[in-house]
Amino acid sequence: MKKPSSKIRDEIAKLQEQLKAAETREAERIGRIALKAGLGDIEIDEAELQGAFEDLAKRFRGGKAATTGGKRGADVGESSAPSTQNPSVAPAGGTAEA
């Protein structure tokens, strides 16, 4: 038996809330670690910092990180995911900036 569209919409809304909460937890965790490492004091372009995080993620996933060291464009690594996914802007206080 098929579900009515209203139930599907309710399930989607609940899942979106769960996703937002999970992304917030992840961003806060990574933000705290970045601040402890001293990244809060470094003057760096957000796109360049995101590129460095992407290289770090590749390294830990077994891929080979880029070694160009060049500045990346603002559109590199962007997706349709919510902006809370970007750990470089997550403050330790828990309110993420977009």
N, C-alpha and C positions, 0 to 999 in steps of 0.2 A: 504494500500500500504506500502511495506517495504521500510525502509530508506537504502540508499546506505552506504556501510561500511565507506566511507570517511567522511560522515556526522556524523556517530556515533563516529568515531575517534576524529573529531573536538569537539563534545559535551563532550567526555571524557576528552580531553585536557583542555577544559574550566572548567569543574568540578574539575579537579585536581588542577588548578590554584586557584580556589575559596577555595578548601579545604586547600591548603597551606597557603593562606592568613588568613583564619579563625584560623588555628592552630597557626600561628605566633602571631595573636592578643591575643589569649588565653594564649600562653606561655609568652608573654610580660606582660600581666596583672598579671598572677600568679607570675612571676618573680619579678615584682615590689613589690607585697604584701610580698613575701618571704624576699626580701631585707629589707623592712620596719620592718619586724618582727625580723631581725637580723640573718637570716639564712646564709647570705653571709660571716659572720665572723666565722662560726662554721666549724671545721675540721671534716668532716664526709664522709665516703665512699658513692659514688653515689648510689650504690645498696641499702644501708641501708636507705639513704634519700628517695629513690623512694619507698621503703617499707613503710616508715612513711607516705608518701603522699598517698599511696594506703589505709593504715589504716584510714587516715583522710577522704578520699573519701567514704569509707565504712560507717564511722560514720555519715556523712552527707546524705548518701543515705538510712539510716535506718538500715544498716547491723551492725554486731558486729565486731569491730576492733580486730585484733589479739593482745594478751597481752604477747606474749613470750618475746619481747624485744630483741630477738636474731638477729644476723646478717643474712641477706638474701643473697641468691646466686644471681649472676649477671643475670641469666636467668629468675628470678621471675618477672612476669608482663610484659615481653617483648612480642611484637607482630610484625606483619608485617607493622604496621603504621609507617609513617615517624618519624624521631627522633626529629622533632620540637615539638612533642607532649610532650616530657619530660620537665616539667616546671622547674626542678632543675638546668638546664643548660642555661636557658634563661636570658641573661643579660637585664638590664633595658634600654640599649641603642638601642635595636631593632635588633641587628644582632645575630641570634641564632647560637650557636656552635653545631656541631654534633659529 
